[in-house]
Amino acid sequence: MKAKLVISFIFCLSVLYCDRKTEIIRMENLAEIYNNGKGKAVYFVIANPPDNRDSLLSLVSKHFKAFAPNDTIEKYYHYHHFYFKETRFTPRDYKEEWKGYFNHDYIDNHYEDLLIDIYIYSKSKIFTFYKNGKINEEIEQKWKEEQE
């Protein structure tokens, strides 16, 4: 009886966690235009992001191409796409909140959930990979070597 219960529990967990599909959701509630209209930053959250760099890069690159047409990019001097992993701190319905002088929540406070930043500046496209809020030096080095 216990064995059947344990097996049923494991099966339920596998259905809940293994069959989750990857989704990219735009964070609609964030200011996007900055620097007096010269810059644009668009924020996304990835539900169930891929574990490896190549899959993540492929997913994000396809999304970027579909979402950001060249005529939109050319309107701005700086153009960013930020991709965060979905967590309780950066949910798909994230909203920046001001709750008083010392108590506020901005997306900039959650860079530990940032996975990748695509930055277009002066016709060059820069991909920056992050891990735990810092630039992932190992992946950055591999990326640069592959581009040469």
C-alpha positions as CSV (number, residue, x, y, z in Angstrom):
1,M,0.0,0.0,0.0
2,K,2.8,2.4,0.9
3,A,4.7,1.6,-2.2
4,K,1.6,2.4,-4.4
5,L,1.2,5.7,-2.6
6,V,4.8,6.6,-3.1
7,I,4.7,5.7,-6.8
8,S,1.5,7.7,-7.3
9,F,3.1,10.7,-5.5
10,I,6.2,10.5,-7.7
11,F,4.1,10.2,-10.8
12,C,2.1,13.3,-9.9
13,L,5.2,15.3,-9.3
14,S,6.7,14.2,-12.6
15,V,3.5,15.3,-14.4
16,L,3.6,18.6,-12.6
17,Y,7.3,19.4,-13.2
18,C,8.5,17.5,-16.2
19,D,5.7,18.4,-18.6
20,R,5.9,22.1,-18.1
21,K,6.5,23.9,-21.4
22,T,8.8,26.8,-22.0
23,E,7.1,30.1,-22.5
24,I,8.3,33.6,-22.9
25,I,5.9,36.2,-21.5
26,R,6.3,40.0,-21.8
27,M,6.3,41.9,-18.6
28,E,3.7,44.4,-19.5
29,N,3.8,46.6,-16.4
30,L,7.3,48.1,-16.8
31,A,8.4,51.4,-18.2
32,E,10.2,50.8,-21.5
33,I,11.3,54.1,-22.9
34,Y,14.2,55.9,-21.3
35,N,16.9,58.5,-22.0
36,N,14.3,61.0,-23.4
37,G,13.0,58.6,-25.9
38,K,16.4,57.5,-27.2
39,G,16.4,54.1,-25.5
40,K,14.0,51.3,-25.2
41,A,14.1,48.3,-22.9
42,V,11.6,45.4,-23.1
43,Y,11.4,42.9,-20.3
44,F,10.4,39.3,-20.5
45,V,10.1,36.3,-18.2
46,I,10.8,32.8,-19.3
47,A,8.7,30.1,-17.7
48,N,10.7,26.8,-17.4
49,P,13.8,28.1,-19.2
50,P,16.2,25.6,-20.9
51,D,19.1,24.4,-18.8
52,N,21.9,24.8,-21.3
53,R,23.3,27.9,-23.0
54,D,22.8,26.8,-26.6
55,S,19.1,26.0,-26.1
56,L,18.5,29.2,-24.2
57,L,20.3,31.2,-26.9
58,S,18.3,29.6,-29.7
59,L,15.1,30.2,-27.9
60,V,15.9,33.9,-27.1
61,S,17.3,34.6,-30.6
62,K,14.2,33.3,-32.3
63,H,12.0,35.3,-29.9
64,F,14.1,38.4,-30.5
65,K,13.9,38.2,-34.2
66,A,10.1,37.7,-34.1
67,F,9.5,40.4,-31.6
68,A,11.9,43.2,-32.6
69,P,11.6,44.1,-36.3
70,N,14.5,46.2,-37.6
71,D,12.4,49.3,-38.2
72,T,11.5,49.3,-34.4
73,I,15.1,48.8,-33.4
74,E,16.4,51.6,-35.7
75,K,14.1,54.1,-33.9
76,Y,16.3,53.9,-30.8
77,Y,19.9,54.7,-30.0
78,H,19.9,52.0,-27.4
79,Y,17.6,48.9,-27.6
80,H,17.5,46.1,-24.9
81,H,15.7,42.9,-24.4
82,F,16.0,41.5,-20.8
83,Y,15.0,37.9,-20.2
84,F,14.4,36.8,-16.6
85,K,13.6,33.3,-15.4
86,E,10.2,33.0,-13.8
87,T,10.5,32.9,-10.0
88,R,8.4,34.2,-7.1
89,F,10.4,37.4,-7.3
90,T,9.9,37.8,-11.1
91,P,6.6,36.3,-11.9
92,R,4.9,36.7,-15.3
93,D,2.6,39.4,-13.8
94,Y,5.5,41.3,-12.1
95,K,4.7,45.0,-11.2
96,E,7.1,47.5,-9.8
97,E,5.7,48.9,-6.6
98,W,6.3,51.9,-4.5
99,K,5.3,51.2,-0.9
100,G,7.0,54.1,0.7
101,Y,10.4,55.8,0.8
102,F,12.3,52.8,2.0
103,N,10.0,50.1,0.8
104,H,9.8,49.7,-3.0
105,D,10.4,47.0,-5.6
106,Y,12.1,47.6,-9.0
107,I,13.0,45.1,-11.6
108,D,16.6,46.2,-11.2
109,N,16.5,44.6,-7.7
110,H,16.0,41.2,-9.3
111,Y,19.0,40.7,-11.5
112,E,19.8,37.4,-9.8
113,D,16.9,36.1,-12.0
114,L,18.3,37.7,-15.2
115,L,19.4,35.0,-17.7
116,I,20.3,37.0,-20.8
117,D,20.4,40.6,-22.1
118,I,20.4,41.4,-25.8
119,Y,21.6,44.9,-26.3
120,I,21.7,46.7,-29.7
121,Y,23.9,49.8,-29.9
122,S,25.2,51.5,-33.0
123,K,24.4,48.5,-35.3
124,S,26.1,46.0,-33.1
125,K,24.3,43.2,-31.2
126,I,25.7,42.2,-27.8
127,F,24.5,39.1,-26.0
128,T,25.3,39.0,-22.3
129,F,24.7,35.9,-20.2
130,Y,24.0,36.1,-16.5
131,K,24.1,33.7,-13.6
132,N,23.0,34.6,-10.1
133,G,22.9,38.3,-10.9
134,K,26.5,38.5,-12.4
135,I,27.8,38.1,-15.9
136,N,28.6,34.5,-16.4
137,E,32.3,34.7,-17.3
138,E,32.6,31.1,-18.4
139,I,29.7,31.2,-20.9
140,E,30.8,34.7,-22.1
141,Q,34.2,33.4,-22.9
142,K,32.9,30.4,-24.8
143,W,30.5,32.6,-26.7
144,K,33.3,35.0,-27.7
145,E,35.5,32.1,-28.9
146,E,32.7,30.7,-31.0
147,Q,32.1,34.0,-32.7
148,E,35.7,34.4,-33.8
